[in-house]
Amino acid sequence: MVARWLCFNSALVLALCALSPGPAAAAPNVVVVMTDDLDVASMHVMKSTRRLLARRGTTFVNSFVTTPLCCPSRSTFQTGLYAHNHGVPGNDPPQGGAEGFSHSVRPRQTLAVRLQKAGYRTGYVGKYLNNPGSDGHLNVPAGWNRWFEPAFGTTYQMYDYTVDFNGRVKSYGHSARDYQTDVLVRQSLRFISQSSKRRKPFFLMLGTVAPHVDGQRRGASRNPLAAPRYDSRFEHAQLPRPPAFNERDVSDKPRFIRRPRLSHARKLEIRALYRSRLRSLLSVDDAVRNIVRRLKRTHELDDTVLIFTSDNGFLLGEHRLTGKALAYDESIGVPLLIRGPGLPRGQRRRQIVGNIDLAPTILDLAGAPRAHMDGSSLLPLIRHRRRDGRRNLLIEMLRGSGHRPFRALRGEDYVLIKSARDRHRRLGPVGELYDLRRDPHEMVNRYRDDAYRDVKRKLSRQLRRLTGCRHRGCR
């Protein structure tokens, strides 16, 4: 199998590549692990993931999602398009969710279909999009050879859930063996073992629900549930309190951001949520370790690129807020680790990158066409540490998302945010501008500061340009 990667990666064997049966013989396997609502800071408990991927691969420390909400973000991953181009604004049908995706996105635009055409065997295990099968029908999207997705109404349940297994319903109960993350891992390992026996590369995506809150059947939710083996972990973990935690003065922020300071009781609730999130991540860490072991056992590790990331970040008391769907770094920032044969080990890259870049990167690895995408391949940045990557990334929350719409520009030095207007505009600005060089925690809004007038004008022009951009015009 190593010869397959060498054929793909070395100019010395181009003659041999010409004799190969096609692009499938030259391309590496790709495995993606995507978590749900993972904040970057919580990665510290994922020791195996950091050891096996970060130390043996490349970490992007300025990785952001272009829409900090599950379904639009996942649609961006599957298409390489900004939300204003793929047309999925939110999580709920009919415009959002799996139904909105099926109506707005043509199959040939998706990563899976493109990889199949390039000769890949494809498998999806875990959460794909929100509200799957909300119309009462199971639907395996085009492009997937193997499909295993928690079904509508039970996606966020760690126990007592059903799955769509290649178009058939399969039910799981409440035993320790039914813990959802572990079930997803077993299915992933099975896919790897089966795929290793074939003469073609494979693409596997594992979408864990953890560390998202656990959803109950009656619509309520509770803190994430850990696997039984980790129930007692982190009982004394302290909630991180960065400078923006329970921010003292938010009077310069838009009116809808101005919440009362966190009470003692609310801090205890957030701490309990934090501890539960950490516990749930230990099973995801196990997943990464077991996937690497299975790849090694099947002699596929040396021919496999592994990518670890999340669909969005999560606020845990910063700016007095919890959750996502905002343009602050805690909400849009996600981990991004990439390990693979021929790629640098133990490297960190500081260039601004987005989830719009992941599909182009994977297609670049596969040697497949990546036209009509808004993002760019990350391989040049990975391979060349000093490559110029200065960039302002569009962050957007569209109308119909179920959240307050906004558009923002995230660069290396500044972030500009323009939110939908308050009804009573006089009560607060709808614009925010943060100087990340002096204020990395986004605490002092410079939007009305005359000293930043030229910066605001320049960034506003760039934001207007990107708001309606398409494909090459977005880069």
N, C-alpha and C positions, 0 to 999 in steps of 0.2 A: 504493500500500500504506500510505502514511502516513495516508491518510484513515481506514483501518480502525482504527488506534490512536486517532486523534482522536475517532472515533465512540465508542470504548470509554471514553475518558478525560475527555471534556469535557462539562460540563452544557449548554454552549451549542448542542450539536448533537444533543440528545436527540430532537428531532423527526425529524432525518435517520435516527437509529438506528431509530426506530420503523418507518421505511420499508424498512430493510435486510432481507435474506432470513432473518435469524435471528442467534443468538449467534455463529455462526462468522464473520460478517462484522465483528464488533466486537472480537474478541479478538486479542491479540498471539501471535506464535509464541513458543515456549519451547524453549531448548536447554540441556540439563544435561550437564556433563562431570563424571563421578565417577571419581576415582582409587581405588587400592586400597592401603591401609596408608600413606597419606601423612601424615607428621608436619608440623605447622605450620611448624617452623623451616626445613625444607628448601625452603619456598616461595621463599627468597631467590634461587635459581638460575632461577626461572621469570620471566624479565624481561618477556616478551611478555604473559603472563597478568596480571602486576601492572600493566603499562602499560595494557592494553586493558580490563581488568575492574576492578581495584582503583581506579585513578586515574579511571576513567570510571563508576564505580558505587559501591556500598556494601560495606564490609568489616565483618563481624561478628567481633570479636576474642575473644568468649566463646561460640564455637560448639562444641557437644559432641554426640556420638552417645550414644544412650540404652542401647545395648548395643555394647561395643567389640569386635565380632567380625563378620566379613564378612556371612554370610547373615542373621542376625537384624537387623543394621543395614540391609541392603538391603531386607529385608522391611518394616522400619519406613518406609523411604523410599517404598515402593510403596503403603503403606496409611495412613500417618499415625497408626499405632498403636504403643504400647509392645509389647515382646515378649510380655508376659504376656497381651496381648489378641490379637495376631495368631497366637500359638501356634507360632512357629518358634524353638526355643531354640538351635540350633547349626547347624553346617555339614554334618553327615553324616546321610544317610538312616538309618532311615525317618522319624524325627521332624524332622530338620533338612534343610538343603539344598533343592534344587528339589523333591524328592519331598515333603518336609514342607510346603513352601509350597503345593503343589498340593492337598494333603489338608486343610490348616488354613485357607487363605484362599479365600473365595468370590470368583469373578471380579468381581462387582459392587463388591467392596470396594477394588479396585485402581485406582491412578491412571490407568492406560492406558484401562481400560474407561470410567471416568468422563469422560475427555477425549474419547474417541470419541463418547460420547453428546452431548457439548457441541459436536460438529462438527469435531473435530480429525483430521488425518491423523497417525498415530503411527508412529515408527520407533525400534527399539532396535538398537544396534550395540555389541558387546563383551560383557564378562562381566556376566551378569545375576544369577544365584545360583550357589551352589556345587554341584558334582556334577550338572550337567544331564545328562539322559538316562542316569542310573545304572541304570535299568531296561532299558536296551538299545533304547529307542525315542526318536525325535526328537519333541519336543513344543513347539510354538509356543504360548506362553500367550495367553489371550484378551486382546483389546484392542490388538494390534499389527498394523498394516498391512504393515510391513516388519520382518524379523527376521534378524539376522546375529550369531550367538553361537558363540564357540569351544566345541567339543563336549567331552563327557565324556572325561577322561583326557588331554586336551591343552590345557586352558584356560590353564595357566600357562606354556606353551611359546611362546617368541618365534619359533621356527622349527619346521617339520615338525609342523604341527597341522592339525586339520580343523575345519570350522565347520558349523553348522546354518544354512543359508541358505534361509529361508522353507520349512523342512521338507525340504530336500534337502542332501545331504552335498557339501561342497566342500573340497578338500585344497590345502594350501600346503606348499612345500618349504623349501629352505635358502638361497635366493638373497637378496641384499640387499633386493630388492623385496618379499620375503615377510615381512619383519620385522613382527610382529603389530600393533604400535601404528600403523605407517604404513598397513597394510591397513585397519584400522578407520577411520582418518581418511579414506581414499579412499571408503569406503562411506558415511561420514557426509556428505561433500561431495556425493556423488551423490544422496543422499536430499534434501538441501537444494535442489539444482538441480531435481530432479524436482518437489518440493513447491511450489517457487516458481511453477510454471506452473499451479497449481490455484487455485480460488476458495475456499480454506478455509485456516485457520491450521494450522500443524504443530507437533508436539511431537517433538523428537529427544533421545534420551539416548545418550551415548557413555560406555561403561564401560571404562576402560583397566585392564589388569592392572598396569602400572607404577604405583608402584615395588615391587610385590610380588616376592618371590623367584621365580626362574625354575624351573619344574618339569620334570623329566626323565621319560621314559617309565617308568622302573623305580622310580618312587616317591621317588627322591632329589630334592634341590633344590640350587640353587646361587645365588650372588648374582645380582641382576637383570642381564640382558643389555641393553646399549645398542645402538642402531642403529649400523651400522659407521661412519657419519660422526662419531660422538661417542665412539668407542672410546678416544681418548687424552685426553679431558677429565678434569679434576679429579684428575690423578695425584698432586698434592701438596696436595690439600685436607685440612685438619686437622679431626679429629673435634671437634665442639663439646663443651665440658665445662662445662655449667651447674653451679650449686652441688650439685644432687642427683646429678651424675655420680659413679659409684663411691662412693656415700654412705658416709661414715666410720663412722657408728653406726646400725645398723638394729635394735638390741636392743629398741626400743620398738614395733616392728612385729610383725604376726602371724608365727608360726613359719615358715609356708610362704614368707614373703617373705625370710627371712633367708638370703641366699646368701653364700658367701665373697666377699671383695673381688676385683675383677677383676684377673686376672694380666696381665702385660705381653703375653703371647701372645693373651689374650682381647681386650685392647684393640686389638691389631693386626687381629684378625678383625672386630671391630665397625667399625674404621676402613675396612677394605676393603669391608664391606657398605655403609657410608655413602657411599663414593665411587661404588660401583656404582648405588646408588639415585639419586644426583644425576645420573649419566649417563643413566639411563633416563628421568628426568623431562624431559630436554631435548626428547625426541620428543613428550611430552605438551604441552609449551610450544608446539612447532610446531603441534600439533593445534589449540590455541586460536587461534593466529594465523591459520591457514589457514581455520578455520571463520568467523572474523570477516571475512576477505577474501572468502570465498564469499558470505556474507550481504550484504556490500556490493555485490559484483558482480551479484548477483541482485536488488538493490534491496529486500532484506528486512531489512537491519540496523536501520533506523529503526522497524521493527515487531516486533523480537525482544528478548525478555528472555533473558539468558545467566546461568547459575548454575554456579559451580565449587565443588566440595567433594570429600570423601573418605568412604569407608565407615567408617573408624576411623583413629586415630592409630597411633603406633609408638614404643616405648621403645628408645633407643640407648645403654644404659649407665646411665640414671638409676635410682637406687635399686639399682644393681648388676644391673639386669634388661635384657633385650631382648625385643621382641615386643609383644603387645597383651593383650586380655582381662582387664585390670585397671582399677581405678577411678581411677588416677592421671591427672593432666591430660595427660601425654604420650601416654597410650593413648586417652583419650576426646576429646581436643581435636582438632578438624579445621578446615581453612580453609573459609570460606564467603564467596564474593564474588558479588554480584548486580548486574548492569548491565541497564538497560532504558530505553526511552523514557518520559519523565515521571518517572523516578526520580532521586534526588540523585546528583551526581557527586563523586568524591573524598571520600566521607564514611566515618566509622568509627562503629560502634555498639558500646556496651559491655554492653548488656543480655544476660542469659543466654538463649540460644536452643538448640534441639535439632533433630536430624534429624526428629523427629515433626512439626516445623513446616513442612517443605518441601512435602509434598503439599498441605496446606491453603493454602499460599502460591500454589502453581501453580494450584490450582483457583480461588482468588480472582482471580488474573490472568485466568483463562479465563472468569470470570463463571459458573462452574459450582457446583452445590451441594457443600458440604463437610461435610455432617452425618456423625455417627458416626465422628469422628476424635478422637484424644487431643490433638493439637497445635493451634496457632493460626496464623493467617496472620501473616507478618512484615511485610506492607505498611504497617500503621500505624506500626511501629517505624522502617521505612525512611523514611517520609515525614515523620515528626515526631521529630526528634532527642531532644527532652526527654520524650517519652512514657514514663510509668512502666512499666518492664518488670521490676521486682524479682520474682524467682521462684526457687524451688528445684526443680531438675530431677531426676527419678528416673533413676538409672543402675542397670541390673540385668543380672546374668548368671544365667540360670535353670539349674536342674538339667536334665541332658540335653544341655548345651552342649558337654560334653567338657572343661570347665574348672571350676575351683573356683567354686561359686555365690556370689554376693554381691548385696547391694542397697546403694545409696548415694544420698546426696542432695548435689547440687552446686549451691551458691548463690554469691552474690557474695562473701560474707564467710567462709563455712565450707564444708567438705566432711566429711560423716559417712559412714563405710563400715562395713558390718556383713557380715562374711564367714562362710561356713559354719564351724562349730566344728572346731577341731583335735581329734584324738582325745585328745591330752594337753593339755587346756586350761591346766593349770598352767604349761606351758612358754611361754605367751604369750597376749596378748589377741587376741580375734577382732574387736574393734572398733577403729576409727581415727577420730580427729577432728583436723582441721587448721584452724588459724586463718589463713586466706589473707591477712589484712591484715598480719600479722606474719611469716608463713611461707608465701610464695607458692609455694615449691618443695616443700611437703609433706614436710618433714624431721623435724618434732617432733610426735609423736603426743600429743595432749592428752586422749585418751579417759579416762584415769584421773586426770586433773588436777582436783582439787576446785574450782578456780576456774572451771571450765567446766561444772560440774554442771548449771546451769540451761539453758545453751545446748544441752548434750547431750540433756536431757530434752525441750526444745522441738523440736529437730530429729528426735528419735526418734518423737515423735507425728506429725510431718509425714510421715516416712518410712513409718510404718505406714498412714497414710491413702492415700498414693500407691501402695503396694504392690499394692492390689487395685482401683485406680481404673479408671474407664471414661469415655471421652469428656469431657464437660464437667467431670466430677469430677476430671480430671487437670490442669486448668488453674489 
